[in-house]
Amino acid sequence: MNPPISRRTVTASLLGIAALGTASTALGTPAVASGRDQVRAHGSPEEPTVVLVHGAFADASSWRAVVERLLRQGHRVVAPALPLRGLASDAAYIRSVLDGIAGPIVLVGHSYGGAVISQAAADAPHVKALVFIAAFVPDIGESALQLTGRFPGSTLGQATATQYYPLAGGGRGEELVIRKDLFRKQFAAGVPTRTAQVMAAGQRPITLAALQEPATAAAWKKIPSWYLVATEDRNIPPAAERWMAERARARTVSVRAPHAVSVSDPQVVGDLILSAARSVRSSR
C-alpha cells in the first residue's frame, strides 16, 4: 500500500520543452455553433482554442482548476462531456465539437480521453497539438485494456464494479465504475478526502466495450504531442505511460501524482498545455 502523496516532485524530460462546483456553467458545453459564431463569441480564430477531454470515471469538472488557469492566460477553452460508450462513437462526437471551432486547436485528453483524441484528430488539419495527461496513446489495432495489461502495476480491475444498462436493440451492456470505498485510493490518492468523495459520487461509468475497442486511427503519428506521466498512477501503469510517450516522441514531463492529476496538480497540467499552445503560436 502506497502512502498518501504529500509532496509533488516534478521533473521535466527535455524532449523539446524546458520547462478536476458545476461543470456545465464553469467549464462550458460543447460548441455547436458555426465557425463564424465561434469567432464572434471568442475573438480572433488565430489564437489556439484548448479542448479538454476527460476520461473514464470522471466528468468535465475534473478540469475545473486547469480551465481557470487557462482562462487567466487568455485562452478560449471547451470541456465537453464525453459519452464513454465506445471509442469510435466517442471520437466521432469529439470530432463534431472540433468541427464547430474556428482556428487552431490544442486537443487535450486524460486517461481514456487520450485514445479518443488520437482518433478524433485524424485528418483534422485545425488540430495542431495533442496533449496526453496520464493517458492512453494507442496505435491502430490497440485498445485501452490491451495497453493497461502491457506493463504490471494497475490495480483498477480489483477496484471496479460492474453495472448493466439496456441496449437499444435489446439485451444489456456492461459498464464499469470504481467502488466508492476504493475511489480515493485508486483514482485520487492525496486529493482531499471530501473532494475525492464528491468525485466518486459524480463519476461517469464507462462501457467495457469502449475499453476493449481497438483504435482505427493514430493522429499522434502526424501531430506534435506532449505527455504528462503521473508516477503514482494506479489506473494506467506509469511504465506504460512512459512507453507510450516515448513511442509517440512526445515532449514529456513527470509528476508525483495520482491518476486524477488534473485535480491534484492542475498547475503542472496547465503549464504543459500552455507549452503546447506556445509551440502552436510560434510555428505559424
C-alpha positions as CSV (number, residue, x, y, z in Angstrom):
1,M,0.0,0.0,0.0
2,N,1.5,3.3,-1.1
3,P,1.5,6.2,1.4
4,P,-0.5,9.3,0.6
5,I,1.2,11.8,-1.6
6,S,2.4,14.8,0.4
7,R,5.0,16.3,-1.9
8,R,5.0,16.9,-5.6
9,T,8.2,16.3,-7.3
10,V,8.1,17.5,-10.9
11,T,10.8,16.6,-13.4
12,A,10.9,17.6,-17.0
13,S,12.3,15.3,-19.6
14,L,13.7,17.6,-22.2
15,L,12.4,16.1,-25.3
16,G,11.6,19.5,-26.6
17,I,10.4,21.7,-23.6
18,A,12.1,23.4,-20.7
19,A,10.1,23.9,-18.8
20,L,-10.7,18.2,-11.9
21,G,-18.7,23.1,-8.5
22,T,-20.5,22.7,-11.6
23,A,-19.2,21.5,-14.9
24,S,-21.9,22.9,-17.3
25,T,-21.5,26.5,-16.1
26,A,-18.0,26.8,-15.0
27,L,-16.5,24.8,-17.9
28,G,-18.9,25.4,-20.7
29,T,-20.7,23.0,-23.0
30,P,-19.6,21.6,-26.4
31,A,-19.9,24.2,-29.2
32,V,-22.5,23.5,-31.9
33,A,-22.4,26.9,-33.5
34,S,-20.7,27.7,-36.8
35,G,-17.1,28.7,-37.0
36,R,-18.2,32.3,-37.6
37,D,-20.3,32.3,-34.4
38,Q,-17.3,30.9,-32.6
39,V,-15.2,33.8,-33.7
40,R,-17.8,36.3,-32.7
41,A,-18.1,34.7,-29.2
42,H,-14.5,34.2,-28.5
43,G,-12.5,36.6,-30.6
44,S,-9.7,36.0,-33.1
45,P,-9.5,32.5,-34.5
46,E,-5.7,32.8,-34.7
47,E,-5.1,32.0,-31.0
48,P,-5.4,28.3,-30.3
49,T,-8.6,27.0,-28.6
50,V,-7.9,24.4,-25.9
51,V,-10.3,21.5,-25.9
52,L,-10.2,19.3,-22.8
53,V,-11.5,15.7,-23.0
54,H,-12.0,13.9,-19.7
55,G,-11.6,10.1,-19.3
56,A,-13.4,7.3,-17.6
57,F,-14.7,7.6,-14.0
58,A,-14.6,11.4,-14.3
59,D,-16.5,14.3,-15.8
60,A,-15.7,17.7,-17.3
61,S,-15.5,19.2,-13.8
62,S,-12.3,17.3,-13.3
63,W,-10.7,20.1,-15.4
64,R,-12.0,23.0,-13.3
65,A,-8.7,24.3,-11.9
66,V,-7.0,23.7,-15.2
67,V,-9.7,25.7,-17.0
68,E,-9.3,28.6,-14.6
69,R,-5.6,28.7,-15.2
70,L,-6.0,28.7,-19.0
71,L,-8.7,31.4,-18.8
72,R,-6.4,33.6,-16.8
73,Q,-3.9,33.2,-19.6
74,G,-6.5,34.4,-22.1
75,H,-7.2,31.1,-23.8
76,R,-10.6,30.0,-25.2
77,V,-11.5,26.7,-23.5
78,V,-14.1,24.0,-24.3
79,A,-14.5,21.0,-22.0
80,P,-17.2,18.7,-23.4
81,A,-18.9,15.8,-21.6
82,L,-17.7,12.6,-23.1
83,P,-20.3,9.8,-23.5
84,L,-17.9,7.0,-22.6
85,R,-19.9,4.5,-24.7
86,G,-17.5,3.4,-27.4
87,L,-14.2,4.6,-28.8
88,A,-15.4,5.2,-32.4
89,S,-18.7,6.9,-31.3
90,D,-16.9,9.0,-28.6
91,A,-14.3,10.1,-31.1
92,A,-17.0,11.0,-33.7
93,Y,-18.7,13.1,-31.0
94,I,-15.5,14.9,-30.1
95,R,-14.8,15.4,-33.8
96,S,-18.2,17.2,-34.1
97,V,-17.1,19.5,-31.3
98,L,-13.8,20.2,-33.1
99,D,-15.5,21.0,-36.3
100,G,-17.5,23.8,-34.6
101,I,-14.4,25.6,-33.6
102,A,-12.6,28.2,-35.8
103,G,-8.9,28.4,-35.8
104,P,-6.1,26.2,-34.4
105,I,-6.8,23.7,-31.6
106,V,-4.8,22.3,-28.8
107,L,-6.5,19.0,-28.1
108,V,-6.0,17.5,-24.6
109,G,-7.1,14.1,-23.3
110,H,-6.9,12.5,-19.9
111,S,-6.8,8.7,-19.5
112,Y,-9.3,7.0,-21.9
113,G,-9.7,10.5,-23.4
114,G,-6.2,10.1,-24.8
115,A,-7.4,7.3,-27.1
116,V,-10.4,9.4,-28.1
117,I,-8.4,12.5,-29.1
118,S,-5.9,10.5,-31.0
119,Q,-8.8,9.0,-33.1
120,A,-10.8,12.2,-33.3
121,A,-7.9,14.3,-34.6
122,A,-7.1,12.1,-37.5
123,D,-7.4,14.2,-40.7
124,A,-8.3,17.3,-38.7
125,P,-5.9,19.9,-40.0
126,H,-7.0,22.5,-37.4
127,V,-5.7,20.3,-34.5
128,K,-2.1,21.5,-34.2
129,A,-1.1,19.8,-30.9
130,L,-2.1,16.8,-28.8
131,V,-1.6,16.7,-25.1
132,F,-1.9,13.4,-23.2
133,I,-2.5,13.7,-19.5
134,A,-1.8,10.2,-17.9
135,A,-3.5,8.9,-21.0
136,F,-3.7,6.1,-23.4
137,V,-2.0,6.7,-26.7
138,P,-2.9,3.6,-28.8
139,D,-1.6,2.7,-32.2
140,I,-4.1,1.3,-34.8
141,G,-5.4,-2.0,-33.6
142,E,-4.6,-1.4,-29.9
143,S,-7.2,-1.0,-27.1
144,A,-7.0,0.7,-23.7
145,L,-7.3,-2.6,-21.9
146,Q,-4.5,-4.0,-24.0
147,L,-2.2,-1.2,-23.2
148,T,-3.1,-1.4,-19.5
149,G,-2.0,-5.0,-19.4
150,R,1.2,-4.4,-21.3
151,F,3.0,-3.5,-18.0
152,P,2.4,-4.5,-14.4
153,G,1.1,-2.0,-11.8
154,S,-2.6,-1.3,-12.5
155,T,-5.0,-2.2,-9.6
156,L,-8.1,-0.9,-11.5
157,G,-9.6,-4.4,-12.1
158,Q,-9.8,-5.1,-8.4
159,A,-11.3,-1.7,-7.6
160,T,-14.1,-1.6,-10.2
161,A,-17.7,-2.9,-10.0
162,T,-19.9,-3.9,-13.0
163,Q,-23.2,-2.3,-13.7
164,Y,-25.6,-3.2,-16.5
165,Y,-27.6,-0.9,-18.8
166,P,-30.2,-1.6,-21.6
167,L,-29.1,-1.7,-25.2
168,A,-31.1,0.0,-27.9
169,G,-31.6,-3.3,-29.8
170,G,-32.4,-5.3,-26.8
171,G,-30.3,-7.1,-24.1
172,R,-27.9,-5.3,-21.8
173,G,-24.4,-4.0,-21.8
174,E,-21.8,-3.8,-19.2
175,E,-20.3,-0.7,-17.7
176,L,-17.7,-0.2,-15.0
177,V,-17.5,2.2,-12.0
178,I,-14.8,2.5,-9.3
179,R,-16.2,1.3,-5.9
180,K,-16.8,4.4,-3.8
181,D,-14.9,2.9,-0.8
182,L,-11.8,2.5,-3.0
183,F,-12.2,5.6,-5.2
184,R,-9.7,7.9,-3.4
185,K,-7.0,5.2,-3.1
186,Q,-7.4,4.0,-6.7
187,F,-8.1,7.2,-8.6
188,A,-7.2,10.3,-6.4
189,A,-4.7,9.4,-3.7
190,G,-3.5,12.5,-2.0
191,V,-6.6,14.6,-3.1
192,P,-8.5,15.9,0.0
193,T,-11.0,13.3,1.2
194,R,-14.1,15.4,0.7
195,T,-13.0,16.3,-2.8
196,A,-12.5,12.6,-3.6
197,Q,-15.9,11.7,-2.2
198,V,-17.5,14.3,-4.4
199,M,-15.6,12.9,-7.4
200,A,-16.7,9.4,-6.6
201,A,-20.4,10.4,-6.3
202,G,-20.3,12.1,-9.7
203,Q,-18.1,9.6,-11.6
204,R,-19.1,8.7,-15.1
205,P,-19.2,4.9,-15.9
206,I,-17.5,3.6,-19.0
207,T,-18.7,0.7,-21.0
208,L,-16.4,-2.4,-21.0
209,A,-16.8,-2.4,-24.8
210,A,-15.2,1.1,-25.0
211,L,-12.1,-0.1,-23.2
212,Q,-11.9,-3.2,-25.4
213,E,-12.4,-1.4,-28.7
214,P,-9.3,-1.1,-30.9
215,A,-8.2,2.3,-32.3
216,T,-8.7,2.8,-36.0
217,A,-6.5,5.9,-36.2
218,A,-3.4,7.3,-34.5
219,A,-3.2,11.0,-35.0
220,W,-0.1,11.2,-32.8
221,K,1.9,9.9,-35.7
222,K,1.4,13.1,-37.5
223,I,0.6,15.8,-34.9
224,P,3.1,17.1,-32.4
225,S,2.4,15.6,-29.0
226,W,3.0,16.4,-25.3
227,Y,2.7,13.9,-22.4
228,L,2.3,14.1,-18.6
229,V,3.3,10.9,-16.7
230,A,1.7,10.5,-13.3
231,T,4.2,8.4,-11.4
232,E,1.7,7.3,-8.7
233,D,-1.0,6.2,-11.2
234,R,-2.9,3.1,-10.2
235,N,-5.1,3.0,-13.3
236,I,-2.5,3.1,-16.0
237,P,0.9,1.8,-15.0
238,P,3.4,4.6,-15.1
239,A,5.7,2.3,-17.1
240,A,3.0,2.1,-19.8
241,E,2.7,5.9,-19.8
242,R,6.4,6.4,-20.2
243,W,6.5,3.8,-23.0
244,M,3.6,5.4,-24.9
245,A,5.1,8.8,-24.5
246,E,8.4,7.7,-25.9
247,R,6.8,5.8,-28.8
248,A,4.9,9.0,-29.7
249,R,8.1,11.1,-29.4
250,A,6.1,13.3,-27.1
251,R,7.6,16.2,-25.1
252,T,7.3,14.7,-21.7
253,V,7.1,15.7,-18.0
254,S,6.7,13.6,-14.9
255,V,4.9,14.5,-11.7
256,R,4.5,12.5,-8.5
257,A,0.7,12.4,-8.6
258,P,-2.3,10.1,-8.8
259,H,-4.3,9.3,-11.9
260,A,-6.5,12.3,-11.2
261,V,-3.6,14.6,-11.8
262,S,-5.7,17.5,-13.2
263,V,-7.3,17.7,-9.7
264,S,-4.1,17.1,-7.6
265,D,-1.7,19.1,-9.7
266,P,-3.6,21.5,-12.0
267,Q,-0.7,23.9,-12.3
268,V,1.6,21.3,-13.8
269,V,-1.1,20.2,-16.2
270,G,-1.9,23.7,-17.2
271,D,1.8,24.5,-17.7
272,L,2.2,21.6,-20.1
273,I,-0.9,22.7,-22.1
274,L,0.4,26.2,-22.2
275,S,3.7,24.9,-23.6
276,A,1.9,23.2,-26.4
277,A,-0.1,26.3,-27.1
278,R,3.0,28.4,-27.3
279,S,4.5,25.9,-29.7
280,V,1.4,26.3,-31.9
281,R,1.7,30.0,-31.9
282,S,5.4,30.1,-32.7
283,S,5.0,27.6,-35.6
284,R,2.7,29.9,-37.5
